[in-house]
Amino acid sequence: MSKTIGQKLKEIRDRLKISTTEMSKRCGITVQKINFYELDKGMPTIPTLQKLAKGLDCTIFDIIDEPLGRTQSKCIHASKCMFYNREIQGEETNDY
């Protein structure tokens, strides 16, 4: 079963070993709003997703692809798209 956007945000935050307070500082989003999204009480807008991705040093795709049901094996662009080759920790391949 795929994860929700809130679950993905929490997973990425946990991998980085940062608190919601630290995430708030990095993303420029209040702790309350981060909790709101992590608990799946609402959906972040695209500008908010951009802030979250920048603060978590990942891409929007790292946050939304799985919740949308997309995986590398299903996406027709997987062989061309650098984002499918990127690790959450920020390591990029030289495919781009």
N, C-alpha and C positions, 0 to 999 in steps of 0.2 A: 504494500500500500504506500502511495506517495505521501510525502510530508506536506504540511501546510506552510504558508509563508512564515507564520509565527514560529513554527517548529524549526524551520530552516534558519531563521534569524538567531534563535536560541542556540542551535547547533553550532553555527559559525562563531557566535560570541563565546561559547564554551570551549571551542577549539583554540581560540585566541587567549583563553583564560583571563577574560576581563569581566568586570562587574557591569551592571546596567549603568552605574554612575560613570564609569570609564567610557562605556559605549556612548553615553549621552554627550560627554565632552568631545569625543572623537567625531561624532556625527552632527553635533549641533541640534540635537533633538532632546526634549525633556525625558527624564526617567519615566514619568507617567505615560508618555506617548509610546516609549519603547515597551513598557509592560503591556500596554493596550494592544500593540501589534503582536507581541510574543504570545499573548493569551488568545489571539485570533478574535478579538472583539471588533476589529475593523481592518480595512485594507489600506496600506500606505499608497499615496499617490505616486506618480512617476517621479516628480521632483524629490519626494521624501525617499523613495527607493534609491535615487541617485546619491543623496546624502548618506543613507545607510551603507550603501556599497562603498562609497569613498572612505567613510569612517572605519569600515571593517576590512579595508584593503582587498576588496573582491569586486566582482561585477554584478550588475543587476541580474544577469543570467544565473549566477551562483545562488541567488535568493529565490528566483521565480521559476526556473525551468522545471524542477521536479514537481512543484505544486501544480504546474500546468500539464503534467503528464509527459513531459519531454525528457528523453534520455539520449545519450549519444547514439545508441543503436537504433533509435526511432527517428532521429532528426535527419532530414535529407541534407542539411548543411553541415553536419558534424565533421566531414572530412575537410571542409574549407574554413570553418569558423574557429578562430584561435581561442575563443572562450570555452569551447568544449575540451580543450587540451590544458586548461589552466587549473592548477591546484588551489584550494581554498586559502592556503597559507600565503598566496601571492607569488608562487613560482610560475613563471611563464615559459612556454616552449618557444623555440625560434621559428615556428611555422608561419609567422606573420611578417 
